[in-house]
Amino acid sequence: MKLFKIRGGVHPDDRKRLASEQPIETLPLPDLLHIPLQQHIGAPAGPAVRRGQHVAKGDLLAHGQGVISAPVHAPTSGRIMGVGQYPAHHASGLSVPTITLQPDGEDRWADHIQGVADPFALAPEEIAARVAAAGIVGLGGATFPSAVKLDLRKRYAIHTLVINGAECEPYLTCDDRLMREQSDAVIDGIRIMAQALGVSRIVIGIEDNKPEAQAAMAVAASIDPDIRIARLPTRYPMGSEKHLVQTLTGRETPARGLTADIGVVVHNPATAFAVHEALRFGYPLVARVVTVSGSAIDRPANVRVPLGTRVQDLIAHCGGFKEEPARLISGGPMMGQPLPSTRVPMVKGSNGVLALTAAETAQGDVRPCIRCASCVQACPCGLVPLEMVAHIRAGDLEGAVKRGLMDCIGCGSCAYVCPGHIPLVQYLNHAKGEMASRGRAKQKQTETKRLIEQRNARMEAIKRAKREQMEQRKREMAARKKAEAEAAAQQATAAPATAAEPVVAETES
C-alpha cells in the first residue's frame, strides 16, 4: 500500500522490549474499586445507585448525561460502599465524584447481559445505540464516546475507517499484545464498526516495530477483502490521528477540523475489541489492557485491569518498585501526565502506567534558545515553536495564537530535540490551557450577559403587561362609570314623567 510522507517527527528509543513479550495477564480483584463518573470527554455520568446496594458485574452504576457522555458500569459484582469524592486519575489530584465498590469475590455477570447472534444484521443506528449503552469510548487515550463517532455518517460523507494501531509512544505495548493475542476479535469489532459507518474501505495502520502484530492482524483480516494492513514507518508521532490519516490517504485534515471532513473516521484496536465484546456478548466496558513498564518496575507487564483499580494495586501485582521512581506517569513519556499518587484509580483512558528512574528522565539544565530551529524541523504540524514560546514568555498569548498555537497537538517532539532542554511543550500546553480558560470565562461572561438581558426583557415584559392591565382596568372602570352615569341620567329623565302620571289621572277623574 502506498504511503505518503509527512513532515517532522522524531525517533526516540521506544523501549518497548521491557513489556512487549509479556502476554496479557488478568489482575486479581482488589479489595476496593473506585470508579469515577467522569471517564470520558463530555458531561459526567449521573449516579444510578445508592450506598449499600448490591450490584452484579455489568450493572449500570451511572447513566450518561447529554449527547457527549457515556454511562459507567460495575467492573465486578459487589456492594456499593458510597458515592462521594475521590482523587482523580489526573495530574491535579483533585477529587471528583466517584462510586466506591467492594467486590464480593463472585465476579458474577448480571442476568440481563446478552449479546447478538448476528451483529451484521443490525441497522447502523442499533449498533451505535448498543455501543453507547456499553459505555465504550476511544481507548487510545482521547476517551471520546465511540457511538458519537459511529453516528458521523449522518453528517459527513464517510468512505474510510482507519484503525490506529501505530502505538507510537515509547514503552506502551498494550495494543501490540491485544492485536497479537485477540486479532480475530479485533477484526470482528472493526467489521462491526464499518457496518455501523456504512463504509467498505478499512485500513489498519501498524508500525514496523510490531511485526508480530502485523502478521497476526493480516491473517485475521484475510476473511474480508476490504481490509488492508498498512505497514507504517516507526516514527513519532505516527499515532496522531490527523498525521496517520495523511500518511495513509495523502489528504490533510483542515486546521481545527475533523478527519470526518475528508471522509475518514479513526478508531483504536482496543476500542474495536470492546465493540466486539459489547455486540457479541453484551459486555459493557468494565476493564481494559494496561502496560505497566519502566525501569523502576520489578516485573513489567501487560495487564487486563478492572476499571477503578488503584494504581498501587496494579504496581503491587507487577512486583512493586525495584527502586523509588523519579517520575510516575499515566500514558506514554511523550504525552502522558504525571500521576499525583498511586492511590488514584485506573480509568477507561488509562493505557499505561510508567515508573521511570532518574536515568530514564535525566535532563540537562535549561539554557537560552540559540534559534537553531531544531524544534521547527521536528514539529509535525509545521509550526514554529520557538516563536510561539517567545510570545508566551512575554505574556502575548494572542500572538502565539496567531502563529498557530491552537493547531499544536502537544506531541512533545519540539521539547525532545531542543538542545537547550527548554520545556517547549509545557509552555505550549500551559498557553493552550490559559486560552481555554479565557474562552470559558468569555463564554461565561457572554452567557451571563445573555441571561441578564433575558431577565431584563422578562421584567420589562412584566411591567408592560402590568401597565397594559392597569390601563385596561382604567378603561373598563371609565366605561363602567360612564355606563352608570348614562343609566343614572336615563333614570333621572324618566322619573318626572313617571311621577306626573297619577296627578293627571286624578284630575281627569
Buried (B, 14 or more C-beta within 10 A) or exposed (E): EEBEEBEBBBEBEBBBEBBBEBEBBEBEBBEBBBBBBBBBBBBBBBBBBEEEEEBBBBBBBBBBBEEEBBBBBBBBBBBBBBBEEBBBBBEEBEEBBBBBBBBBEEBBBBEEBEBBEEBEEBEBEBBBBBBBBBBBBBBBBBBBBBBBBBBBBEEBEBBBBBBBBBBBBBBBBBBBBBBBBBBBBBBBBBBBBBBBBEBBBBBBBBBEBBEBBBBBBBEBBEEBEEBBBBBBBBBBBBBBBBBBBBBBBEBBBEEEEBBBEBBBBBBBBBBBBBBBBBBBEBBBBBBBBBBBBBBBBBBBBBBBBBBBBBBBBBBBBBEEBBEEBBBBBBBBBBBBEEBBEBBBBBBBBBBBBBBBBEEBBEEEEEEEBEEEEBBBBBBBBEBBBBBBBBBBEEEBBEBBBEBBBEBBBBBBBBBBBBEBEBBBBEBBBEBBEEBEEEEEEEEEEEEEEEEEEEEEEEEEEEEEEEEEEEEEEEEEEEEEEEEEEEEEEEEEEEEEEEEEEEEEEEEEE
